[in-house]
Amino acid sequence: MNIEIGEKIGRLKIIDEIRVRKNDRTRIYYVCKCDCGKTKEINKYSLEKHSTLSCGCLRKEKRTKHGCSSHELYNTWDGIRKRCDNKNSKDYTRYGERGIKYDKSWINNPEQFISDIENNLGKRPSKKHTLDRIDNNEGYFINNLRWADKTEQARNRIKTTSTKYYCISEIHDGNYLATILRNGYKRQSATIYTIDEAIKLRDLWEQEWEDDNDKWIQDTVTKTYKKHLSDHRYKNSTGYKCISKKGNRFYIRIYKRKKCRACYASNIETAIKIRDKWLLEYSNNPEKWIEETTNKTYKRE
């Protein structure tokens, strides 16, 4: 295709020709004036193939003719289309390939998407909230969408456990464990005896994470976080950790590193004092505690 000075291709009018010698080859460029008034140098190949029809203003107009590109939901709409339709998208395997679809009325219509979201779900509650699918196996339809923060979305992504409650699993004898992982750091509760207490502890940990991420991580590393609630009742005859009732007496038994200390006390107050004393001794000097326990030289009352 021969290009002549004065010829018009798309919005571009050819006003001059430039030949550039580079790497032993001559490259031909044309100086073009666009209808918008801008002047730009464009290579001959692009003009011959009609792959360039303007200085760039035409593409910009097509992209923004709906007037929604500056709206905070525009990128959300564009991301949904790419995840569900574009096989080259890095997220396609988790969305489009799984059969996740979206409302047909939104395909080339960001105005409709924005209108449906704001009229049915309201404005975005805060910067922490983004659109989330209620049922993770269903598509992007208005009755399956909600505003949710990161914690709520994490619950939606993580598989349910044996209890059907997020982060709570059932262990032996109808007992429960609460386990939460944040930024690679894991908190796990002591044995909990009711599902309600496990839920309350999990919610407490999540609130602590929202309040102060750094403190949450530090407490998790040092294991100074609550492993059960303050009103926790142990599943034994007294409800006190490591203390059970046998006849008219109270039996204290503590296991550490497969070594066991045990003795009887005449009343619950004495039993609690003995238990707390032993736990403190172990905390202060674990090796001495193990040695005395093995040799049975520890004080029993």
C-alpha positions in Angstrom: 0.0 0.0 0.0 1.4 3.4 -1.0 0.8 6.2 1.4 0.8 9.7 0.0 1.2 13.1 1.6 -2.2 14.6 2.2 -3.9 11.2 2.5 -6.2 10.6 5.5 -6.3 7.3 7.4 -8.9 7.3 10.1 -8.5 10.5 12.0 -4.9 11.0 10.8 -3.9 13.3 8.0 -0.4 12.5 6.5 1.6 15.8 6.4 5.2 14.6 6.0 7.5 11.5 5.6 10.6 10.8 7.7 13.3 8.1 6.9 15.4 7.0 9.8 18.6 4.8 9.3 19.0 2.4 12.2 20.9 -0.9 12.4 21.7 -0.9 8.7 18.0 -0.6 7.9 15.9 2.3 6.8 12.6 2.8 8.7 9.8 5.0 7.3 7.7 7.2 9.6 4.9 9.6 8.7 4.2 12.8 10.5 0.4 12.8 11.0 -2.0 15.4 12.3 -5.0 14.0 14.2 -8.5 15.5 14.1 -8.0 16.4 17.8 -5.2 18.7 16.8 -2.2 16.6 18.0 0.8 15.8 15.8 2.5 12.4 16.0 5.1 10.3 14.2 3.7 6.9 13.3 5.5 4.0 11.5 4.5 3.1 8.0 3.5 -0.5 8.9 0.9 0.6 11.4 -0.7 3.0 8.9 -0.7 0.4 6.1 -2.4 -2.2 8.3 -4.8 0.4 9.7 -3.9 -0.7 13.2 -3.4 3.0 14.1 -6.2 5.3 13.3 -5.6 8.2 15.7 -3.0 9.7 18.0 -4.5 7.7 20.8 -7.6 9.8 21.5 -9.9 7.3 19.7 -9.0 4.5 22.1 -9.4 6.8 25.1 -12.9 7.9 23.9 -14.0 4.3 23.5 -12.8 3.5 26.9 -14.4 6.4 28.6 -17.5 7.1 26.5 -19.7 5.8 29.3 -18.2 8.3 31.7 -17.7 5.6 34.4 -14.0 5.1 34.3 -13.4 7.4 37.3 -16.0 5.7 39.4 -14.7 3.5 42.3 -16.8 0.5 41.0 -15.5 0.7 37.5 -12.3 -1.4 38.2 -14.5 -3.9 40.1 -16.7 -4.3 37.0 -13.7 -4.6 34.7 -12.0 -7.2 37.1 -15.2 -9.3 37.1 -15.3 -9.5 33.3 -11.6 -10.4 33.1 -11.8 -13.2 35.7 -14.9 -14.7 34.1 -14.2 -14.1 30.4 -10.5 -13.7 29.7 -8.7 -17.0 29.4 -5.4 -15.2 29.6 -6.3 -13.7 33.0 -4.2 -15.2 35.9 -7.5 -15.7 37.8 -9.5 -17.3 35.0 -8.9 -20.9 36.3 -10.6 -20.0 39.6 -13.5 -18.2 38.0 -14.4 -18.6 34.3 -13.0 -22.1 34.1 -15.1 -23.1 37.2 -18.2 -21.8 35.5 -18.5 -18.6 37.5 -20.6 -16.1 35.4 -22.1 -12.7 35.9 -25.2 -10.8 35.0 -25.6 -10.5 31.2 -26.8 -7.0 31.5 -23.4 -5.9 32.8 -21.3 -7.4 29.9 -20.6 -4.0 28.1 -22.5 -1.8 30.4 -20.6 -0.5 33.5 -23.4 2.1 34.1 -25.9 -0.7 34.7 -23.5 -2.6 37.0 -22.8 0.5 39.1 -26.5 1.4 39.2 -27.6 -2.1 40.3 -24.9 -2.2 43.0 -25.7 1.2 44.5 -29.5 0.8 44.2 -29.6 -2.7 45.8 -26.6 -2.8 48.1 -26.1 0.8 48.8 -22.9 2.8 48.7 -19.6 1.2 49.8 -19.7 1.3 53.6 -16.0 2.0 54.1 -12.6 1.6 52.4 -12.3 -1.8 54.1 -15.3 -3.1 52.3 -15.4 -4.7 48.8 -17.9 -6.7 46.9 -18.1 -10.4 47.9 -20.1 -13.3 46.7 -22.3 -14.8 49.4 -22.1 -18.3 47.9 -18.6 -18.8 46.7 -19.8 -21.4 44.1 -22.3 -19.1 42.5 -21.6 -16.2 40.1 -21.8 -12.4 40.2 -25.5 -11.7 40.5 -27.1 -9.0 42.5 -28.8 -11.5 44.9 -25.4 -13.2 45.5 -23.4 -10.1 46.3 -22.8 -8.1 49.5 -20.4 -5.6 50.9 -17.9 -7.4 53.1 -14.6 -6.6 54.9 -11.5 -8.8 54.7 -12.5 -10.9 57.8 -15.9 -11.7 56.3 -14.4 -12.6 53.0 -11.8 -14.8 54.6 -14.6 -16.8 56.3 -16.3 -17.2 52.9 -13.1 -18.5 51.2 -12.0 -21.0 53.9 -13.5 -24.4 53.8 -15.8 -25.3 56.7 -14.5 -27.7 59.3 -16.1 -30.7 60.9 -18.4 -28.4 62.9 -19.5 -26.3 59.9 -18.2 -23.3 61.8 -15.3 -21.3 60.4 -12.0 -22.0 62.3 -13.6 -24.3 64.8 -13.0 -28.1 64.6 -14.4 -30.9 66.8 -11.9 -33.2 68.5 -12.2 -36.3 70.7 -15.1 -36.8 73.1 -17.2 -33.9 71.7 -14.6 -31.2 72.5 -13.6 -28.3 70.3 -10.5 -26.4 69.1 -10.4 -22.8 67.7 -7.6 -22.2 65.3 -6.8 -19.0 63.4 -4.0 -18.3 60.9 -3.0 -14.7 60.1 0.0 -13.7 58.1 1.6 -17.1 58.7 1.1 -17.0 62.5 -1.2 -19.5 64.1 -3.3 -19.3 67.3 -4.9 -22.4 68.7 -7.0 -22.7 71.7 -6.8 -25.2 74.6 -9.5 -27.8 74.7 -13.0 -26.2 74.7 -16.0 -28.0 75.9 -18.9 -26.1 74.2 -19.3 -24.8 70.7 -20.6 -21.4 72.0 -17.4 -20.8 74.0 -15.3 -21.7 70.9 -17.2 -19.2 68.8 -16.8 -16.5 71.4 -13.1 -17.1 71.6 -12.7 -17.1 67.8 -14.6 -13.8 67.6 -12.4 -12.3 70.3 -9.2 -13.2 68.5 -10.6 -11.7 65.2 -11.5 -8.5 67.0 -8.0 -8.3 68.5 -6.5 -8.8 65.0 -8.7 -5.9 63.7 -7.7 -3.7 66.6 -3.9 -4.2 66.4 -2.2 -6.5 63.9 1.3 -6.1 65.4 0.2 -6.8 69.0 -1.8 -9.9 67.7 1.3 -11.3 66.1 3.5 -10.6 69.2 1.0 -12.2 71.6 0.8 -15.2 69.2 4.5 -15.6 69.1 4.9 -15.3 72.9 1.8 -17.4 73.4 0.3 -14.8 75.8 -3.1 -14.8 74.1 -6.2 -16.2 75.8 -6.5 -19.9 75.0 -10.0 -20.0 76.5 -12.3 -17.5 78.1 -12.1 -16.3 81.7 -15.3 -18.1 82.7 -14.2 -21.3 81.1 -15.3 -24.4 82.9 -13.2 -27.6 82.6 -14.9 -30.8 81.9 -14.3 -32.5 85.2 -16.1 -32.8 88.5 -14.9 -29.5 89.8 -14.7 -27.3 86.7 -11.1 -26.3 87.7 -8.1 -27.0 85.5 -6.2 -30.1 86.6 -8.4 -30.6 89.7 -11.1 -33.3 90.0 -13.0 -34.6 93.0 -12.7 -38.1 94.3 -14.8 -38.9 97.3 -14.4 -36.2 99.9 -11.0 -35.1 98.6 -9.7 -33.2 95.6 -7.1 -34.7 93.2 -4.5 -32.5 91.6 -2.7 -33.8 88.5 -0.4 -31.9 86.1 1.3 -33.3 83.0 4.4 -31.6 81.5 6.6 -33.3 78.9 5.1 -36.7 79.7 5.9 -36.3 83.4 3.1 -36.2 85.9 2.8 -34.6 89.3 -0.2 -35.7 91.4 -1.5 -35.4 95.0 -4.7 -35.0 97.1 -6.0 -32.0 99.0 -8.6 -31.8 101.6 -10.4 -28.7 100.1 -10.7 -26.9 96.8 -8.8 -23.8 98.0 -5.8 -25.9 99.0 -6.0 -27.8 95.7 -5.9 -24.5 93.7 -2.9 -23.2 95.6 -1.0 -26.5 95.0 -1.8 -26.5 91.3 -0.8 -22.8 90.8 2.4 -23.4 92.8 3.4 -26.3 90.6 2.6 -24.4 87.4 4.6 -21.4 88.5 7.6 -23.7 89.4 7.5 -25.2 85.9 7.3 -21.7 84.3 10.3 -20.6 86.3 12.5 -23.6 85.9 11.2 -26.4 83.6 14.3 -28.7 83.9 14.2 -28.6 87.7 10.5 -29.3 87.7 11.0 -32.4 85.5 13.8 -33.6 87.7 11.9 -33.3 90.9 8.8 -34.8 89.3 10.8 -37.8 88.1 12.5 -38.3 91.5 9.2 -37.5 93.3 10.9 -35.0 95.5 8.3 -32.2 94.9 6.0 -31.0 97.7 2.6 -32.4 97.7 0.8 -30.1 100.1 
